[in-house]
Amino acid sequence: MLKIYLRLWQVNWSEQWQYRANLLMYLLYWLVSPIVYLIVWITIANSQGSVNGLTANDFVTYYLVLLIVDQLTSDITIHILAYKIQDGTLSGDLLKPIHPILTNTLVNNLAFKALTLMALIPIWILLSLFFRPDFSAVSWSSLLLAVPAVIFGFLISFLLNATITCLAFWTTRVYSISEFYYALVVLFSGQFVRLELMPPLIQQLSQYLPFQLFLYFPIKLILGELPPQLIMRSFIMDVIWLIVAFLLFNWVWREGVKRFSAVGA
């Protein structure tokens, strides 16, 4: 099985290099919103001294870390898989003795992630030189703890997005559903604004939803802003949501393939 993944990596890595312009467009798409949020919040913090006790540096460090974590935990499954289901070309993948999503689609995501991260790092360094963040609160222990948190965040995000993409077996409007799902992610993950600045109801809901596990939890973990009991609770939620996401994906995939038709493909 390892040889299969290595071969898929070689193929997808080579394929990603063929679409460099597309890569740059995706990268710009990921960069624009966080940078806009960053500029808005540091402007407010500088004008008022702080926002609910958060200084300009708190916003700078948060959004700069967010740029990296968002890149590591987000995925492009819907752009890889949805059209294959809708135009019938998935039939070729179904003939192969491997799961088309848990192998090729997963590795495609990882190859895309590795390439965009290579392009993001120089930009991130320039932003750091410009905003001059103080990362003194970041420690090696917090960085090491963040590694499994990021992996959990990506896997949960991948499985949930794969589940939504598989709704294309039933409807051709899966991109609209995906946009609604993305709006929920932005609201509850801490991407739009740090969750401690959101209304109490949003904060309470986010504790039980998976979205804050994508960004907010790993970011706060890296910045050393979480007490041990909350770290343990969040990792328990990681395990729970990973199991739920896998079971949900497996059920939707199994039922969707039963309905799949590739007439004329």
ChimeraX commands (.cxc) that place a marker at each C-alpha (Angstrom):
marker #1 position 0.00,0.00,0.00 radius 0.5
marker #1 position 2.88,2.34,0.77 radius 0.5
marker #1 position 4.18,1.87,-2.79 radius 0.5
marker #1 position 0.78,2.90,-4.12 radius 0.5
marker #1 position 0.83,6.12,-2.09 radius 0.5
marker #1 position 4.40,6.85,-3.18 radius 0.5
marker #1 position 3.49,6.36,-6.82 radius 0.5
marker #1 position 0.39,8.52,-6.45 radius 0.5
marker #1 position 2.57,11.19,-4.84 radius 0.5
marker #1 position 4.96,11.18,-7.80 radius 0.5
marker #1 position 2.10,11.48,-10.28 radius 0.5
marker #1 position 0.23,14.21,-8.40 radius 0.5
marker #1 position 3.39,16.17,-7.58 radius 0.5
marker #1 position 4.32,16.24,-11.27 radius 0.5
marker #1 position 0.75,17.18,-12.18 radius 0.5
marker #1 position 0.68,20.11,-9.76 radius 0.5
marker #1 position 3.78,21.58,-11.37 radius 0.5
marker #1 position 1.91,21.74,-14.69 radius 0.5
marker #1 position -0.62,24.23,-13.29 radius 0.5
marker #1 position 1.58,26.94,-11.81 radius 0.5
marker #1 position -0.77,29.80,-12.80 radius 0.5
marker #1 position -3.65,28.01,-11.12 radius 0.5
marker #1 position -1.46,27.57,-8.05 radius 0.5
marker #1 position -0.77,31.30,-7.84 radius 0.5
marker #1 position -4.48,32.11,-8.16 radius 0.5
marker #1 position -5.35,29.77,-5.29 radius 0.5
marker #1 position -2.55,31.23,-3.20 radius 0.5
marker #1 position -3.75,34.79,-3.75 radius 0.5
marker #1 position -7.27,33.68,-2.89 radius 0.5
marker #1 position -6.04,32.26,0.44 radius 0.5
marker #1 position -3.95,35.34,1.22 radius 0.5
marker #1 position -6.37,38.19,0.53 radius 0.5
marker #1 position -9.00,37.66,3.24 radius 0.5
marker #1 position -6.67,37.05,6.23 radius 0.5
marker #1 position -4.48,40.01,5.28 radius 0.5
marker #1 position -7.55,42.26,4.99 radius 0.5
marker #1 position -8.82,41.03,8.38 radius 0.5
marker #1 position -5.36,41.62,9.86 radius 0.5
marker #1 position -5.11,45.20,8.60 radius 0.5
marker #1 position -8.64,46.04,9.79 radius 0.5
marker #1 position -8.12,44.66,13.30 radius 0.5
marker #1 position -4.67,46.16,13.91 radius 0.5
marker #1 position -6.03,49.52,12.75 radius 0.5
marker #1 position -8.85,49.26,15.29 radius 0.5
marker #1 position -6.48,48.05,18.03 radius 0.5
marker #1 position -3.99,50.86,17.37 radius 0.5
marker #1 position -6.72,53.51,17.41 radius 0.5
marker #1 position -8.27,52.23,20.67 radius 0.5
marker #1 position -5.18,50.85,22.38 radius 0.5
marker #1 position -6.69,47.36,22.49 radius 0.5
marker #1 position -9.85,45.42,21.61 radius 0.5
marker #1 position -11.24,43.54,24.61 radius 0.5
marker #1 position -7.70,43.34,25.97 radius 0.5
marker #1 position -6.19,42.21,22.66 radius 0.5
marker #1 position -3.36,44.38,21.35 radius 0.5
marker #1 position -2.27,44.98,17.78 radius 0.5
marker #1 position 0.48,42.39,18.23 radius 0.5
marker #1 position -2.12,39.80,19.31 radius 0.5
marker #1 position -3.90,40.27,15.99 radius 0.5
marker #1 position -0.67,40.26,13.98 radius 0.5
marker #1 position 0.57,36.99,15.50 radius 0.5
marker #1 position -2.90,35.41,15.23 radius 0.5
marker #1 position -3.42,36.13,11.55 radius 0.5
marker #1 position 0.15,35.36,10.53 radius 0.5
marker #1 position -0.12,31.95,12.18 radius 0.5
marker #1 position -3.57,31.58,10.59 radius 0.5
marker #1 position -2.03,31.92,7.12 radius 0.5
marker #1 position 0.11,28.85,7.72 radius 0.5
marker #1 position -2.47,26.77,9.60 radius 0.5
marker #1 position -5.19,27.53,7.06 radius 0.5
marker #1 position -2.92,26.33,4.29 radius 0.5
marker #1 position -2.16,23.12,6.16 radius 0.5
marker #1 position -5.72,22.21,7.18 radius 0.5
marker #1 position -7.80,23.34,4.19 radius 0.5
marker #1 position -8.39,21.12,1.16 radius 0.5
marker #1 position -9.50,21.27,-2.49 radius 0.5
marker #1 position -11.44,18.00,-2.64 radius 0.5
marker #1 position -14.53,19.50,-4.25 radius 0.5
marker #1 position -12.45,20.88,-7.13 radius 0.5
marker #1 position -10.83,17.49,-7.69 radius 0.5
marker #1 position -13.83,15.20,-7.33 radius 0.5
marker #1 position -17.14,16.97,-7.99 radius 0.5
marker #1 position -16.76,17.27,-11.76 radius 0.5
marker #1 position -15.75,13.59,-11.99 radius 0.5
marker #1 position -19.01,12.57,-10.35 radius 0.5
marker #1 position -21.09,14.96,-12.42 radius 0.5
marker #1 position -19.62,14.14,-15.85 radius 0.5
marker #1 position -19.20,10.42,-15.19 radius 0.5
marker #1 position -15.41,10.24,-15.41 radius 0.5
marker #1 position -15.32,8.83,-11.88 radius 0.5
marker #1 position -16.17,5.47,-13.46 radius 0.5
marker #1 position -12.53,5.02,-14.48 radius 0.5
marker #1 position -11.39,5.54,-10.87 radius 0.5
marker #1 position -13.97,3.06,-9.59 radius 0.5
marker #1 position -12.43,0.33,-11.72 radius 0.5
marker #1 position -9.13,0.63,-9.88 radius 0.5
marker #1 position -8.51,-1.58,-6.81 radius 0.5
marker #1 position -8.05,1.45,-4.53 radius 0.5
marker #1 position -10.43,3.93,-2.94 radius 0.5
marker #1 position -10.47,6.97,-5.28 radius 0.5
marker #1 position -10.90,9.49,-2.45 radius 0.5
marker #1 position -8.84,8.01,0.38 radius 0.5
marker #1 position -5.90,7.49,-1.99 radius 0.5
marker #1 position -5.63,9.65,-5.12 radius 0.5
marker #1 position -7.78,12.58,-3.97 radius 0.5
marker #1 position -6.04,12.64,-0.58 radius 0.5
marker #1 position -2.56,12.56,-2.12 radius 0.5
marker #1 position -3.58,15.23,-4.66 radius 0.5
marker #1 position -4.51,17.47,-1.74 radius 0.5
marker #1 position -1.16,16.84,-0.06 radius 0.5
marker #1 position 0.82,17.56,-3.24 radius 0.5
marker #1 position -1.10,20.79,-3.80 radius 0.5
marker #1 position -0.57,21.72,-0.16 radius 0.5
marker #1 position 3.18,21.12,-0.33 radius 0.5
marker #1 position 3.58,23.21,-3.47 radius 0.5
marker #1 position 1.49,26.15,-2.24 radius 0.5
marker #1 position 3.34,26.10,1.08 radius 0.5
marker #1 position 6.63,26.49,-0.79 radius 0.5
marker #1 position 5.23,29.59,-2.47 radius 0.5
marker #1 position 3.63,30.89,0.75 radius 0.5
marker #1 position 6.75,30.82,2.95 radius 0.5
marker #1 position 8.62,33.68,1.19 radius 0.5
marker #1 position 5.45,35.79,1.27 radius 0.5
marker #1 position 4.95,34.99,4.95 radius 0.5
marker #1 position 8.53,36.06,5.72 radius 0.5
marker #1 position 7.97,39.39,3.94 radius 0.5
marker #1 position 4.74,39.96,5.89 radius 0.5
marker #1 position 6.59,39.21,9.13 radius 0.5
marker #1 position 9.29,41.73,8.26 radius 0.5
marker #1 position 6.61,44.31,7.51 radius 0.5
marker #1 position 4.35,43.78,10.57 radius 0.5
marker #1 position 7.18,42.78,12.97 radius 0.5
marker #1 position 5.21,40.35,15.19 radius 0.5
marker #1 position 6.39,39.35,18.66 radius 0.5
marker #1 position 6.33,35.55,18.83 radius 0.5
marker #1 position 8.04,35.36,22.22 radius 0.5
marker #1 position 5.08,33.40,23.65 radius 0.5
marker #1 position 5.60,30.58,21.13 radius 0.5
marker #1 position 7.58,27.64,22.52 radius 0.5
marker #1 position 8.89,24.37,21.11 radius 0.5
marker #1 position 6.39,22.46,23.24 radius 0.5
marker #1 position 3.47,24.43,21.81 radius 0.5
marker #1 position 4.75,23.84,18.26 radius 0.5
marker #1 position 5.08,20.10,18.88 radius 0.5
marker #1 position 1.57,19.92,20.34 radius 0.5
marker #1 position 0.26,21.79,17.32 radius 0.5
marker #1 position 1.50,19.08,14.91 radius 0.5
marker #1 position -1.18,16.48,15.83 radius 0.5
marker #1 position -3.76,19.28,16.12 radius 0.5
marker #1 position -3.05,20.37,12.53 radius 0.5
marker #1 position -3.14,16.75,11.30 radius 0.5
marker #1 position -6.48,16.16,13.03 radius 0.5
marker #1 position -7.79,19.46,11.61 radius 0.5
marker #1 position -6.83,18.53,8.07 radius 0.5
marker #1 position -8.25,14.99,8.27 radius 0.5
marker #1 position -11.57,16.18,9.68 radius 0.5
marker #1 position -11.77,18.97,7.10 radius 0.5
marker #1 position -10.89,16.54,4.30 radius 0.5
marker #1 position -13.51,13.99,5.30 radius 0.5
marker #1 position -16.26,16.57,5.78 radius 0.5
marker #1 position -15.48,18.21,2.45 radius 0.5
marker #1 position -15.38,14.81,0.78 radius 0.5
marker #1 position -18.80,14.06,2.29 radius 0.5
marker #1 position -20.23,17.29,0.89 radius 0.5
marker #1 position -18.61,16.63,-2.49 radius 0.5
marker #1 position -20.22,13.19,-2.59 radius 0.5
marker #1 position -23.62,14.89,-2.49 radius 0.5
marker #1 position -22.96,15.39,-6.22 radius 0.5
marker #1 position -24.26,11.82,-6.57 radius 0.5
marker #1 position -27.70,13.27,-5.79 radius 0.5
marker #1 position -27.53,16.89,-6.99 radius 0.5
marker #1 position -25.68,19.02,-9.52 radius 0.5
marker #1 position -25.76,22.03,-7.16 radius 0.5
marker #1 position -23.05,20.71,-4.86 radius 0.5
marker #1 position -20.94,23.87,-5.25 radius 0.5
marker #1 position -23.75,25.94,-3.69 radius 0.5
marker #1 position -23.86,23.56,-0.74 radius 0.5
marker #1 position -20.09,23.81,-0.45 radius 0.5
marker #1 position -20.25,27.62,-0.36 radius 0.5
marker #1 position -22.77,27.47,2.49 radius 0.5
marker #1 position -20.51,25.03,4.34 radius 0.5
marker #1 position -17.53,27.34,3.77 radius 0.5
marker #1 position -19.52,30.25,5.26 radius 0.5
marker #1 position -20.02,28.18,8.42 radius 0.5
marker #1 position -16.29,27.41,8.52 radius 0.5
marker #1 position -15.40,31.10,8.26 radius 0.5
marker #1 position -17.86,31.98,11.02 radius 0.5
marker #1 position -17.03,29.23,13.53 radius 0.5
marker #1 position -13.34,28.53,12.85 radius 0.5
marker #1 position -11.98,31.91,13.92 radius 0.5
marker #1 position -10.97,32.88,10.38 radius 0.5
marker #1 position -13.13,35.99,10.13 radius 0.5
marker #1 position -12.46,37.13,13.69 radius 0.5
marker #1 position -10.97,35.59,16.82 radius 0.5
marker #1 position -13.71,33.60,18.53 radius 0.5
marker #1 position -13.29,35.40,21.87 radius 0.5
marker #1 position -14.60,38.52,20.12 radius 0.5
marker #1 position -17.69,36.78,18.77 radius 0.5
marker #1 position -21.10,36.83,20.54 radius 0.5
marker #1 position -21.40,34.35,23.43 radius 0.5
marker #1 position -23.79,32.11,21.45 radius 0.5
marker #1 position -21.27,31.70,18.62 radius 0.5
marker #1 position -18.53,30.93,21.13 radius 0.5
marker #1 position -20.65,28.28,22.85 radius 0.5
marker #1 position -21.69,26.63,19.58 radius 0.5
marker #1 position -18.13,26.59,18.28 radius 0.5
marker #1 position -17.04,24.44,21.24 radius 0.5
marker #1 position -19.15,21.54,19.93 radius 0.5
marker #1 position -18.77,22.06,16.17 radius 0.5
marker #1 position -15.72,20.77,14.27 radius 0.5
marker #1 position -14.82,24.06,12.58 radius 0.5
marker #1 position -12.78,25.60,15.40 radius 0.5
marker #1 position -10.61,22.47,15.28 radius 0.5
marker #1 position -9.46,23.49,11.77 radius 0.5
marker #1 position -7.96,26.85,12.72 radius 0.5
marker #1 position -8.72,28.33,16.12 radius 0.5
marker #1 position -7.51,25.43,18.23 radius 0.5
marker #1 position -4.16,24.92,16.41 radius 0.5
marker #1 position -3.51,28.67,16.29 radius 0.5
marker #1 position -4.19,29.21,20.00 radius 0.5
marker #1 position -2.11,26.13,20.75 radius 0.5
marker #1 position 0.86,27.50,18.80 radius 0.5
marker #1 position 0.56,30.89,20.49 radius 0.5
marker #1 position 0.51,29.26,23.94 radius 0.5
marker #1 position -2.85,30.77,24.87 radius 0.5
marker #1 position -4.68,27.62,26.03 radius 0.5
marker #1 position -4.77,26.06,29.52 radius 0.5
marker #1 position -3.98,22.30,29.78 radius 0.5
marker #1 position -7.59,21.29,30.47 radius 0.5
marker #1 position -8.83,23.05,27.34 radius 0.5
marker #1 position -6.06,21.47,25.27 radius 0.5
marker #1 position -7.08,18.01,26.46 radius 0.5
marker #1 position -10.75,18.73,25.78 radius 0.5
marker #1 position -9.99,19.93,22.25 radius 0.5
marker #1 position -7.96,16.82,21.45 radius 0.5
marker #1 position -10.84,14.68,22.69 radius 0.5
marker #1 position -13.15,16.63,20.35 radius 0.5
marker #1 position -10.62,15.98,17.57 radius 0.5
marker #1 position -10.92,12.23,18.06 radius 0.5
marker #1 position -14.72,12.34,18.30 radius 0.5
marker #1 position -15.15,14.45,15.19 radius 0.5
marker #1 position -12.64,12.40,13.20 radius 0.5
marker #1 position -14.67,9.26,13.92 radius 0.5
marker #1 position -17.96,11.03,13.12 radius 0.5
marker #1 position -16.57,12.52,9.90 radius 0.5
marker #1 position -15.20,9.15,8.72 radius 0.5
marker #1 position -18.44,7.30,9.46 radius 0.5
marker #1 position -20.50,10.01,7.76 radius 0.5
marker #1 position -18.24,10.06,4.71 radius 0.5
marker #1 position -18.23,6.26,4.46 radius 0.5
marker #1 position -22.03,6.13,4.57 radius 0.5
marker #1 position -22.57,8.92,2.01 radius 0.5
marker #1 position -19.93,7.42,-0.32 radius 0.5
marker #1 position -21.40,3.92,-0.13 radius 0.5
marker #1 position -24.95,5.12,-0.77 radius 0.5
marker #1 position -23.83,7.55,-3.48 radius 0.5
marker #1 position -21.90,4.97,-5.49 radius 0.5
marker #1 position -25.07,2.85,-5.63 radius 0.5
marker #1 position -26.76,5.73,-7.46 radius 0.5
marker #1 position -23.82,6.57,-9.72 radius 0.5
marker #1 position -24.42,6.44,-13.44 radius 0.5
marker #1 position -21.89,7.20,-16.17 radius 0.5
marker #1 position -24.00,6.74,-19.28 radius 0.5
marker #1 position -22.28,8.40,-22.25 radius 0.5
marker #1 position -19.09,9.14,-20.30 radius 0.5
marker link #1:1,2 radius 0.2
marker link #1:2,3 radius 0.2
marker link #1:3,4 radius 0.2
marker link #1:4,5 radius 0.2
marker link #1:5,6 radius 0.2
marker link #1:6,7 radius 0.2
marker link #1:7,8 radius 0.2
marker link #1:8,9 radius 0.2
marker link #1:9,10 radius 0.2
marker link #1:10,11 radius 0.2
marker link #1:11,12 radius 0.2
marker link #1:12,13 radius 0.2
marker link #1:13,14 radius 0.2
marker link #1:14,15 radius 0.2
marker link #1:15,16 radius 0.2
marker link #1:16,17 radius 0.2
marker link #1:17,18 radius 0.2
marker link #1:18,19 radius 0.2
marker link #1:19,20 radius 0.2
marker link #1:20,21 radius 0.2
marker link #1:21,22 radius 0.2
marker link #1:22,23 radius 0.2
marker link #1:23,24 radius 0.2
marker link #1:24,25 radius 0.2
marker link #1:25,26 radius 0.2
marker link #1:26,27 radius 0.2
marker link #1:27,28 radius 0.2
marker link #1:28,29 radius 0.2
marker link #1:29,30 radius 0.2
marker link #1:30,31 radius 0.2
marker link #1:31,32 radius 0.2
marker link #1:32,33 radius 0.2
marker link #1:33,34 radius 0.2
marker link #1:34,35 radius 0.2
marker link #1:35,36 radius 0.2
marker link #1:36,37 radius 0.2
marker link #1:37,38 radius 0.2
marker link #1:38,39 radius 0.2
marker link #1:39,40 radius 0.2
marker link #1:40,41 radius 0.2
marker link #1:41,42 radius 0.2
marker link #1:42,43 radius 0.2
marker link #1:43,44 radius 0.2
marker link #1:44,45 radius 0.2
marker link #1:45,46 radius 0.2
marker link #1:46,47 radius 0.2
marker link #1:47,48 radius 0.2
marker link #1:48,49 radius 0.2
marker link #1:49,50 radius 0.2
marker link #1:50,51 radius 0.2
marker link #1:51,52 radius 0.2
marker link #1:52,53 radius 0.2
marker link #1:53,54 radius 0.2
marker link #1:54,55 radius 0.2
marker link #1:55,56 radius 0.2
marker link #1:56,57 radius 0.2
marker link #1:57,58 radius 0.2
marker link #1:58,59 radius 0.2
marker link #1:59,60 radius 0.2
marker link #1:60,61 radius 0.2
marker link #1:61,62 radius 0.2
marker link #1:62,63 radius 0.2
marker link #1:63,64 radius 0.2
marker link #1:64,65 radius 0.2
marker link #1:65,66 radius 0.2
marker link #1:66,67 radius 0.2
marker link #1:67,68 radius 0.2
marker link #1:68,69 radius 0.2
marker link #1:69,70 radius 0.2
marker link #1:70,71 radius 0.2
marker link #1:71,72 radius 0.2
marker link #1:72,73 radius 0.2
marker link #1:73,74 radius 0.2
marker link #1:74,75 radius 0.2
marker link #1:75,76 radius 0.2
marker link #1:76,77 radius 0.2
marker link #1:77,78 radius 0.2
marker link #1:78,79 radius 0.2
marker link #1:79,80 radius 0.2
marker link #1:80,81 radius 0.2
marker link #1:81,82 radius 0.2
marker link #1:82,83 radius 0.2
marker link #1:83,84 radius 0.2
marker link #1:84,85 radius 0.2
marker link #1:85,86 radius 0.2
marker link #1:86,87 radius 0.2
marker link #1:87,88 radius 0.2
marker link #1:88,89 radius 0.2
marker link #1:89,90 radius 0.2
marker link #1:90,91 radius 0.2
marker link #1:91,92 radius 0.2
marker link #1:92,93 radius 0.2
marker link #1:93,94 radius 0.2
marker link #1:94,95 radius 0.2
marker link #1:95,96 radius 0.2
marker link #1:96,97 radius 0.2
marker link #1:97,98 radius 0.2
marker link #1:98,99 radius 0.2
marker link #1:99,100 radius 0.2
marker link #1:100,101 radius 0.2
marker link #1:101,102 radius 0.2
marker link #1:102,103 radius 0.2
marker link #1:103,104 radius 0.2
marker link #1:104,105 radius 0.2
marker link #1:105,106 radius 0.2
marker link #1:106,107 radius 0.2
marker link #1:107,108 radius 0.2
marker link #1:108,109 radius 0.2
marker link #1:109,110 radius 0.2
marker link #1:110,111 radius 0.2
marker link #1:111,112 radius 0.2
marker link #1:112,113 radius 0.2
marker link #1:113,114 radius 0.2
marker link #1:114,115 radius 0.2
marker link #1:115,116 radius 0.2
marker link #1:116,117 radius 0.2
marker link #1:117,118 radius 0.2
marker link #1:118,119 radius 0.2
marker link #1:119,120 radius 0.2
marker link #1:120,121 radius 0.2
marker link #1:121,122 radius 0.2
marker link #1:122,123 radius 0.2
marker link #1:123,124 radius 0.2
marker link #1:124,125 radius 0.2
marker link #1:125,126 radius 0.2
marker link #1:126,127 radius 0.2
marker link #1:127,128 radius 0.2
marker link #1:128,129 radius 0.2
marker link #1:129,130 radius 0.2
marker link #1:130,131 radius 0.2
marker link #1:131,132 radius 0.2
marker link #1:132,133 radius 0.2
marker link #1:133,134 radius 0.2
marker link #1:134,135 radius 0.2
marker link #1:135,136 radius 0.2
marker link #1:136,137 radius 0.2
marker link #1:137,138 radius 0.2
marker link #1:138,139 radius 0.2
marker link #1:139,140 radius 0.2
marker link #1:140,141 radius 0.2
marker link #1:141,142 radius 0.2
marker link #1:142,143 radius 0.2
marker link #1:143,144 radius 0.2
marker link #1:144,145 radius 0.2
marker link #1:145,146 radius 0.2
marker link #1:146,147 radius 0.2
marker link #1:147,148 radius 0.2
marker link #1:148,149 radius 0.2
marker link #1:149,150 radius 0.2
marker link #1:150,151 radius 0.2
marker link #1:151,152 radius 0.2
marker link #1:152,153 radius 0.2
marker link #1:153,154 radius 0.2
marker link #1:154,155 radius 0.2
marker link #1:155,156 radius 0.2
marker link #1:156,157 radius 0.2
marker link #1:157,158 radius 0.2
marker link #1:158,159 radius 0.2
marker link #1:159,160 radius 0.2
marker link #1:160,161 radius 0.2
marker link #1:161,162 radius 0.2
marker link #1:162,163 radius 0.2
marker link #1:163,164 radius 0.2
marker link #1:164,165 radius 0.2
marker link #1:165,166 radius 0.2
marker link #1:166,167 radius 0.2
marker link #1:167,168 radius 0.2
marker link #1:168,169 radius 0.2
marker link #1:169,170 radius 0.2
marker link #1:170,171 radius 0.2
marker link #1:171,172 radius 0.2
marker link #1:172,173 radius 0.2
marker link #1:173,174 radius 0.2
marker link #1:174,175 radius 0.2
marker link #1:175,176 radius 0.2
marker link #1:176,177 radius 0.2
marker link #1:177,178 radius 0.2
marker link #1:178,179 radius 0.2
marker link #1:179,180 radius 0.2
marker link #1:180,181 radius 0.2
marker link #1:181,182 radius 0.2
marker link #1:182,183 radius 0.2
marker link #1:183,184 radius 0.2
marker link #1:184,185 radius 0.2
marker link #1:185,186 radius 0.2
marker link #1:186,187 radius 0.2
marker link #1:187,188 radius 0.2
marker link #1:188,189 radius 0.2
marker link #1:189,190 radius 0.2
marker link #1:190,191 radius 0.2
marker link #1:191,192 radius 0.2
marker link #1:192,193 radius 0.2
marker link #1:193,194 radius 0.2
marker link #1:194,195 radius 0.2
marker link #1:195,196 radius 0.2
marker link #1:196,197 radius 0.2
marker link #1:197,198 radius 0.2
marker link #1:198,199 radius 0.2
marker link #1:199,200 radius 0.2
marker link #1:200,201 radius 0.2
marker link #1:201,202 radius 0.2
marker link #1:202,203 radius 0.2
marker link #1:203,204 radius 0.2
marker link #1:204,205 radius 0.2
marker link #1:205,206 radius 0.2
marker link #1:206,207 radius 0.2
marker link #1:207,208 radius 0.2
marker link #1:208,209 radius 0.2
marker link #1:209,210 radius 0.2
marker link #1:210,211 radius 0.2
marker link #1:211,212 radius 0.2
marker link #1:212,213 radius 0.2
marker link #1:213,214 radius 0.2
marker link #1:214,215 radius 0.2
marker link #1:215,216 radius 0.2
marker link #1:216,217 radius 0.2
marker link #1:217,218 radius 0.2
marker link #1:218,219 radius 0.2
marker link #1:219,220 radius 0.2
marker link #1:220,221 radius 0.2
marker link #1:221,222 radius 0.2
marker link #1:222,223 radius 0.2
marker link #1:223,224 radius 0.2
marker link #1:224,225 radius 0.2
marker link #1:225,226 radius 0.2
marker link #1:226,227 radius 0.2
marker link #1:227,228 radius 0.2
marker link #1:228,229 radius 0.2
marker link #1:229,230 radius 0.2
marker link #1:230,231 radius 0.2
marker link #1:231,232 radius 0.2
marker link #1:232,233 radius 0.2
marker link #1:233,234 radius 0.2
marker link #1:234,235 radius 0.2
marker link #1:235,236 radius 0.2
marker link #1:236,237 radius 0.2
marker link #1:237,238 radius 0.2
marker link #1:238,239 radius 0.2
marker link #1:239,240 radius 0.2
marker link #1:240,241 radius 0.2
marker link #1:241,242 radius 0.2
marker link #1:242,243 radius 0.2
marker link #1:243,244 radius 0.2
marker link #1:244,245 radius 0.2
marker link #1:245,246 radius 0.2
marker link #1:246,247 radius 0.2
marker link #1:247,248 radius 0.2
marker link #1:248,249 radius 0.2
marker link #1:249,250 radius 0.2
marker link #1:250,251 radius 0.2
marker link #1:251,252 radius 0.2
marker link #1:252,253 radius 0.2
marker link #1:253,254 radius 0.2
marker link #1:254,255 radius 0.2
marker link #1:255,256 radius 0.2
marker link #1:256,257 radius 0.2
marker link #1:257,258 radius 0.2
marker link #1:258,259 radius 0.2
marker link #1:259,260 radius 0.2
marker link #1:260,261 radius 0.2
marker link #1:261,262 radius 0.2
marker link #1:262,263 radius 0.2
marker link #1:263,264 radius 0.2
marker link #1:264,265 radius 0.2
view
